[in-house]
């Protein structure tokens, strides 16, 4: 059983992907994906499945990511502790409104990786949220899911 980062690096080499190329294909910022691959940031199940699909890993990356558990750094383990604060819903809603405004200045190519990362974070919080917070996170997550469609429709991105 190889470590997550070993599996990802091996498959990247076998498939001819640089970290920058993989990040671009996956729609993530290269520095963020580097932190995930190197164990500095947690790897959500969504990211693991996305890398699995892109690298044609047949579940190998997803399986390696699921074994991270105790091997994750302190920041990753904090993500798995305690209930989700209801104030996070307001944070995500405010951030979403800011993304729509920032589109005028940054354009879709710069926003989509950030939106995807925040969507992953919302998804990772769902299992720990109580019913009320979970419902609010799901509604906010649905709004985040609509943003890339809006951004892709931007004539500047085509």
C-alpha positions as CSV (number, residue, x, y, z in Angstrom):
1,X,0.0,0.0,0.0
2,X,1.7,3.1,-1.3
3,X,1.3,6.5,0.3
4,X,-1.1,9.0,-1.4
5,X,1.7,11.3,-2.6
6,X,3.7,8.3,-4.0
7,X,0.7,7.0,-5.9
8,X,-0.1,10.4,-7.4
9,X,3.5,11.2,-8.4
10,X,4.0,7.8,-9.9
11,X,0.8,8.1,-12.0
12,X,1.7,11.7,-13.0
13,X,5.1,10.4,-14.3
14,X,3.5,7.4,-16.1
15,X,0.9,9.6,-17.8
16,X,3.3,12.5,-18.6
17,X,1.6,15.1,-16.3
18,X,3.5,17.9,-14.6
19,X,1.9,19.3,-11.5
20,X,1.0,22.4,-13.4
21,X,-0.6,20.4,-16.2
22,X,-2.6,18.2,-13.7
23,X,-3.7,21.3,-11.8
24,X,-4.9,22.9,-15.0
25,X,-6.8,19.8,-16.1
26,X,-8.4,19.4,-12.7
27,X,-9.2,23.1,-12.4
28,X,-7.2,23.8,-9.3
29,X,-4.5,26.3,-8.6
30,X,-1.1,24.5,-8.9
31,X,0.1,25.7,-5.5
32,X,-3.0,24.4,-3.8
33,X,-2.8,21.0,-5.6
34,X,0.9,20.8,-4.7
35,X,-0.1,21.2,-1.0
36,X,-2.7,18.5,-1.4
37,X,-0.3,16.1,-3.1
38,X,2.4,16.7,-0.6
39,X,0.1,16.3,2.4
40,X,0.1,19.9,3.6
41,X,-3.6,20.2,2.8
42,X,-6.3,17.6,3.2
43,X,-7.4,15.7,0.1
44,X,-11.1,15.6,-0.1
45,X,-12.9,12.6,-1.6
46,X,-13.9,14.9,-4.5
47,X,-10.3,15.9,-5.3
48,X,-9.2,12.2,-5.0
49,X,-12.0,11.1,-7.5
50,X,-11.1,14.0,-9.8
51,X,-7.4,13.0,-9.9
52,X,-8.4,9.4,-10.2
53,X,-10.4,10.2,-13.3
54,X,-7.8,12.4,-15.0
55,X,-5.0,10.0,-14.4
56,X,-7.0,6.9,-15.2
57,X,-6.1,5.4,-11.9
58,X,-9.1,3.0,-11.6
59,X,-9.7,4.0,-7.9
60,X,-6.0,3.8,-6.8
61,X,-5.8,7.4,-5.8
62,X,-9.2,7.4,-4.1
63,X,-8.1,4.4,-2.1
64,X,-4.8,5.9,-1.1
65,X,-6.5,9.2,-0.1
66,X,-8.9,7.2,2.1
67,X,-5.9,5.8,4.0
68,X,-4.6,9.2,4.9
69,X,-6.6,9.4,8.1
70,X,-4.0,9.2,10.9
71,X,-1.1,10.2,8.5
72,X,-2.5,13.6,7.8
73,X,-0.9,16.7,9.3
74,X,-2.5,18.6,12.2
75,X,-4.4,21.0,9.9
76,X,-6.0,18.1,8.2
77,X,-7.0,16.4,11.4
78,X,-8.6,19.6,12.8
79,X,-10.9,19.5,9.7
80,X,-12.4,16.3,11.1
81,X,-13.1,17.5,14.6
82,X,-16.1,19.1,16.2
83,X,-19.3,20.5,14.8
84,X,-19.5,23.0,12.0
85,X,-20.0,26.6,13.1
86,X,-23.2,28.1,11.6
87,X,-21.2,31.3,11.0
88,X,-19.4,29.4,8.2
89,X,-22.5,29.6,6.1
90,X,-22.4,33.4,6.2
91,X,-18.8,33.3,5.3
92,X,-19.4,31.2,2.2
93,X,-22.4,33.3,1.2
94,X,-20.4,36.5,1.5
95,X,-17.5,34.9,-0.4
96,X,-19.8,33.8,-3.2
97,X,-21.2,37.4,-3.6
98,X,-17.6,38.6,-3.7
99,X,-16.7,36.1,-6.5
100,X,-19.5,37.4,-8.7
101,X,-18.1,41.0,-8.2
102,X,-14.5,39.8,-8.7
103,X,-15.3,38.3,-12.0
104,X,-15.2,41.8,-13.6
105,X,-11.6,42.2,-12.5
106,X,-10.2,38.7,-12.4
107,X,-12.1,36.9,-15.1
108,X,-13.3,33.3,-15.0
109,X,-10.0,31.5,-15.5
110,X,-8.7,33.0,-12.2
111,X,-11.9,32.4,-10.2
112,X,-12.9,28.9,-11.2
113,X,-10.1,27.1,-9.2
114,X,-11.0,29.2,-6.1
115,X,-14.7,28.4,-6.5
116,X,-13.9,24.7,-7.0
117,X,-11.8,24.7,-3.8
118,X,-14.5,26.4,-1.7
119,X,-17.0,23.9,-3.1
120,X,-14.8,21.0,-2.0
121,X,-14.6,22.6,1.4
122,X,-18.3,22.9,1.7
123,X,-18.7,19.2,0.7
124,X,-16.1,18.2,3.3
125,X,-18.0,20.0,6.0
126,X,-21.4,18.3,5.4
127,X,-20.8,15.1,7.4
128,X,-20.0,17.1,10.6
129,X,-22.8,19.7,10.2
130,X,-26.0,19.4,12.2
131,X,-29.2,19.3,10.2
132,X,-29.8,23.0,10.2
133,X,-26.3,23.9,9.2
134,X,-26.2,21.0,6.7
135,X,-29.3,22.4,4.9
136,X,-27.8,25.9,4.8
137,X,-24.5,24.5,3.5
138,X,-26.3,22.5,0.8
139,X,-28.2,25.5,-0.4
140,X,-25.0,27.6,-0.4
141,X,-23.2,24.7,-2.2
142,X,-25.8,24.7,-4.9
143,X,-25.3,28.4,-5.4
144,X,-21.5,27.7,-5.7
145,X,-22.3,25.0,-8.3
146,X,-24.1,27.5,-10.4
147,X,-21.2,30.0,-10.4
148,X,-18.9,28.1,-12.8
149,X,-21.8,28.0,-15.4
150,X,-22.1,31.7,-15.1
151,X,-18.3,32.1,-15.4
152,X,-18.0,29.8,-18.4
153,X,-20.8,31.8,-20.1
154,X,-18.6,34.9,-19.8
155,X,-17.6,35.9,-23.4
156,X,-14.1,36.7,-22.2
157,X,-13.4,33.1,-21.4
158,X,-14.2,31.8,-24.8
